[in-house]
Amino acid sequence: MFNMENIGKNISELRKSKNMTQMELADKMNISFQAVSNWERGISMPDISKLPELVQLFEVTIDELLGENSNLLESVITNNTVEFLNHNILDTNEFKKIAPIIKPEQADQIFKHSNLSDDLSEIEGILPFVSKILFMK
């Protein structure tokens, strides 16, 4: 799972390197300055839909912003998830790591197009993030 405190520190440092206040960043992203404050204090994470905007504003990569490399997350953000899963083996741990910050529909898409094991102990960490309807088939 991503470390919210480290991501918050990255956002704070990147914002300051652009000589922006929390209010200015919030205005550019059409969010509240409290949301920016919560990110920077590691209380919450930016919504996945805001990550491309942050990356563009700060002129960094997703990996630099999050402090970790996740090819799966990159594929979700760029809407190439199915193609990524068709050409790569899904790492269950990577799925578990990004599941809390992706939207339920995105988690469902990954789950449907993956070749995950039927072993419940292997996938239990991602079950809270996917729709129960997927299990009724």
N, C-alpha and C positions, 0 to 999 in steps of 0.2 A: 504494500500500500504506500502511496505517496506520503511524504512527510510534510504536513501542512505548515509547520513552523519554518522549515527550510524554504518552501515555496513562498511563504509570506516574506521572508527575509530577501529572497531574490526579487520579488515584486517591489519591495521597498527600495532596495539598492538600484534597481533599474529605473524606477520612477525618479529617484533623486539624481541619478546620472543624467536624466533628461531635464533636470531643474524644474520639475513639476510638483505642485502640491497634490495632496490627496483629492482635494476638491477639483482641481484641473483634470486629473486623471478620470475622476468620476464623471465630470461633464463630458469629456471626450467619448466616454463609453456609455453614456446615458444610464448611469446607475447612481446610487447614493454614495456620498463620501464615507458613510458608515460601512458600506459593503467593502470599500477599499481598505478602510481601517481594519475590518475583521479579517480580510485576507492577510494583511501585513502582520497582524498579531497571531496568525495561525489558528484563528477561531473557525474560519470557513475557507472554502476553496472557490475560485471563480467557476462559474458554470462552464461546461465544456464548450458551449457556443461562444463564450467570450475569449477563449484561448487564442484563436486566430487573430482576433482584434488586438489582444495584448502583445502577441508576437510581432505584429505589424507596427504597433506604436513604439515598441521598444527596440525594434530591428534586431531580434534574436530568433533562435530556433525554439521549437517546443521543448526540445531536450534541455536547452540552456535555461528556459523559463522554469521548467519543473525540476531541474537538477538531476534528471534521470532520463535514460533512453528507453523508449517504448515504441517499437515499430507498430504494434497493434493500435496504440492510441493515435499515432500519426495516421494510420489508415482510417480510423474512425473520423478524425477531424477532416481529412481530405475526401471523405465519402468513397473510399476505395476498399472498404472492409471485405466485401465478398471476394474481390480479386485477390486481396492479401491472403485470405483464408484458403483460396484455391491454390495458391503457390507456396504456402508456408504451413508448417505444423504449428497448431495453436499450443502455446505454453500456458497451461492452466494457471500457473503462478502469475504470469503477466496479466491474464484475464482478471484474476482476483485483485491484482494491484490497481487496475483501471476501473473496475466495476463500480466503485463508489462515486466516481465523477462522471460517468457516462449516463445518458438517458436510458430509461427502461427499454424503449424500442431498439436502441443501439445494442444493449446487452442481449435482447432477444435475437437480433440479427446475428450476432456473433455466435450465440448458442445454437441457433438453427443451422448455421453453415459450418459448424465445426465438427470434428470427429472426436469429441470428447469421450472418454471412457464411461461405461455404464456403472462403474464403481462409485457408489455414493460417497465414500470417504474421500475420493479424489476431487469431486465436484461440489461438495457441500459448501465450500466457501463462496461459491458464486450463485447458489440457489436463491438467496434472498433478493438478488438483483434481476432475476428473469421471471417472466409471467408463468403462473401455474398452468395456464392453458397449454404450454409447450409440453407438459408432462402427461396430458390427457390423450395424446395421439397414439 
